[in-house]
Amino acid sequence: MASKDDVLEVLRQVEDPELGMDIVDLGLLYDVEVEDSTVRVTYSLTSMGCPAGPLIAQDIDRAAREVPGVEDVELELTFDPPWTPDRMSDDAKFILGFG
């Protein structure tokens, strides 16, 4: 059975193409739940009108399905709470020039 850590690790492959960084370090990944062979991913985008939204969703689905034991992926896009740069890792903030 897949673990949350397994899924988190592969989601580091998913990049926001506009910022060139992975969604984990950007703080766009809000939650990952694993139940049997189903993974539920709650994520956000940097803005509601983010043109990369569909691509990011496809990449999350693809990456999560690469984890052995994952058969189904459920995605939930949320803007509650809205994403802000405060959610980024310290490394991402440094690379992108925040703070």
C-alpha positions in Angstrom: 0.0 0.0 0.0 1.2 3.5 -0.8 2.1 5.9 2.0 1.5 9.6 2.3 5.3 10.1 2.2 5.6 8.1 -1.0 3.0 10.4 -2.6 4.6 13.5 -1.3 7.9 12.5 -2.8 6.6 12.0 -6.3 4.6 15.2 -6.1 7.9 17.0 -6.0 8.1 16.2 -9.7 5.1 18.4 -10.4 6.2 21.9 -11.2 4.4 25.2 -11.6 5.7 26.0 -15.1 5.4 29.7 -14.6 7.6 29.7 -11.5 9.8 26.7 -12.4 9.5 25.1 -8.9 7.7 22.1 -7.5 4.2 22.5 -6.0 5.5 21.1 -2.6 8.1 23.8 -2.1 5.8 26.4 -3.5 3.2 25.5 -0.8 0.5 24.7 -3.3 0.0 21.3 -1.9 -2.4 21.5 1.0 -3.1 17.9 1.9 -2.5 14.3 0.8 -4.6 11.4 2.1 -4.1 7.8 1.3 -6.9 5.3 1.8 -6.4 1.8 0.5 -5.5 2.3 -3.2 -7.0 5.8 -3.5 -5.1 9.1 -3.0 -6.8 12.4 -2.4 -4.8 15.5 -3.1 -6.0 18.9 -2.1 -4.0 21.7 -3.8 -4.2 25.3 -4.8 -2.9 27.6 -7.5 -1.1 30.9 -7.2 -4.2 32.6 -8.5 -7.7 31.7 -9.6 -7.0 32.5 -13.2 -3.7 30.6 -13.3 -3.3 29.4 -16.9 -1.2 26.4 -15.8 -4.0 25.0 -13.7 -5.1 22.2 -16.0 -1.5 21.2 -16.6 -0.7 21.1 -12.9 -3.8 19.0 -12.3 -2.8 16.5 -15.0 0.7 16.3 -13.6 -0.5 15.7 -10.0 -2.7 12.9 -11.3 0.1 11.3 -13.4 2.7 11.5 -10.6 0.4 10.1 -7.9 -0.4 7.1 -10.2 3.3 6.3 -10.4 3.3 5.3 -6.8 3.0 1.5 -6.5 -0.4 0.5 -5.1 -2.2 3.7 -6.2 -5.2 2.9 -8.5 -7.3 6.0 -8.1 -6.5 9.7 -7.7 -9.0 12.3 -6.5 -8.1 16.0 -6.9 -9.6 18.9 -5.0 -8.7 22.4 -6.1 -9.2 24.9 -3.3 -8.7 28.5 -2.6 -9.5 28.3 1.1 -7.2 29.5 2.4 -5.9 31.4 -0.6 -2.3 30.7 -1.5 0.2 33.4 -0.5 4.0 33.4 -0.7 4.1 32.7 3.1 3.2 29.1 2.3 6.5 28.6 0.4 9.4 26.7 1.8 12.4 28.8 2.9 14.4 27.5 -0.1 11.6 28.6 -2.5 11.4 32.0 -0.9 15.2 32.4 -1.2 15.3 31.3 -4.9 12.3 33.4 -5.9 13.6 36.4 -3.9 10.9 36.6 -1.2 11.7 37.6 2.3 
